[in-house]
Amino acid sequence: MSAHPNQVLFAEGVRLILGSWTALNLAVEMDWSEDGLAEEKFEWLADDVIVDYFSKKGKSIDADEMDEILDQIMKDEFNTILEDDSTYHVGKQLVQLYTQIIQGNYSGIEALRAAKANKKSSAAQESLAGPQSASDDDDDDDDDEEEEEEREE
């Protein structure tokens, strides 16, 4: 049995939202899971926790409930205590996306896709430009000092 198109879109949106969450991405990249399974836990969080939870509970989920779930998962699975309210903001995004999709409004998923494309484009441009050399930084500092001296005179 294949998934409903809205569920497929929501699952994609969940991955995009989680993929842009700095705290979770750091936890995965740095493997704060203690068992070496951070990437697997990301997949589990996206598919088995969030998508399934919304499939079962639907519109009755609110941002505060998602905040609690995400906060607990970050503590239990990634040994991370967040004090930046990001779990609430991510939970709110998830609830908003779910609500939009079930109402047939796909602007949220389109915006997430565009944001990811823009991020990839920016990263590609940065890698083509290459890192700025230390001497360039020094030149900027010298210019700032010269401007400051001119203002003082």
N, C-alpha and C positions, 0 to 999 in steps of 0.2 A: 504494500500500500504506500503510495507516494504522499509526501507531505503537501499540505495546502500551500499555494503560492505565497500567501501572506506569511505563513510560518517560515518559508524559505527566505523571504525578504527580511523578516524579523531576525532570523538567525544570522544573516549577513550583517545586519545593523548592529547586533550584539557584538560581533567580532570587531567591527569597525570602531564601536564605542570603547570596547576594552582595549583595542589596539592603540587608541589615542590616550589612554589613561597612564600618565607618567609613573605613578607609584606602582601599578601592576607591572608595567613594562620593565621597570628597574628590578622588581622582585623576580621576574622571569629571567632577565639578562644576567643578573648576579646570582641566580639560583639560591634564593633565600629559603627554599623549601626544605633544606636539610637532608632530603633523601634523593636529590638529583633528578627530581621529576617535575621541575617547575613548568616546563613546556606542556607536559601532559596535564598538569593541574590547570593551566590556562584553558586548554581544550575542554576539560571536564567542567570548569566554571562556566564557560560559554554555552556548551551544549547540554550537559546533564543538570546543571543547576539553574541557570537563568532561563534558557528557552523552555525547558521542561516545566519549570515553576510557573512561568507565564501561561503555558499551555493548560495547566491544571487550574490555576487560580484566576486567570484572566484579568478582567477589569477591576477586580477587588484589591489588587496590589497597589500600594502607594509608595511614594519616594522614601518615606520613613522606614517602611518594612524592608525595602531593598537596601537602604543604608545599613540597617542592622545585619542583614544577611552578608553583604559585601564586607562589612567591618569584621564580622566573625570569621569569614573565610580568609581574609588577609592575616588575621591573628593566628588562626589554626593551621593554615596551609603554607603561609609564607613568612611566619614569625615576624610580622610587621604590624606595628601599632601606628595608625595614621592619626594625625591631629590637624589635618588640613581641610576637613570636611569634603574631601574628594569622593568618599564613598557615597555621601548624600547626593552630590552633583551627578555622579555617574548613575546612581539609582534613579534620580529624577529624569535624566536623559533616556534611560531605558523605558521608564513608564510613559514618557511623552512619545517616544518612538512607537511603542506598542499601541498606544491609543490612536495615533495617526494612521498606522497601517491597518488596524481593524476598521477604521472609518473610510478606508480607501484613499487616504491622503498619503502620497508617496514622496512628498517634498522633503521630509526628514531624511529618508534613506538616500535620496538624491544629493542632499547637502553633505551627508557623511561621505558619499563616494567622491564628490567634488573636492572635499577637504583632503581626502587621502591622495587624490591625484595631484593636487596642488603641493602637498607635502613631498611627494615623490619627485615632482618637477623641481622644487626648490633644492632638494637634496642632490639631485643630479647636477643642477647648475653649480652648487657649491663644490661638488667633487671635481667638476671640470675646471673651475677657477683655481682650485688648489688652495692649500693653506697659505695664509698671509705670513710672510717671513718676519722674523724678529726685527730686522732692520727697518721694515716698513712701520712697525709699531714705534720704534725709536724716532723715526722721522716725524710721525704724528705728534709725539711728545715734544719734540724740538719746536715744531710749528706752534703748538699751544703756548710754550714758554715765551717764544718770540712775540706772539700776539699780546700776551699778558704784560711783557716788558714795554711794548709800544704804548699800551693803554696807561701805564704808570707814568710815562714821560710827559 
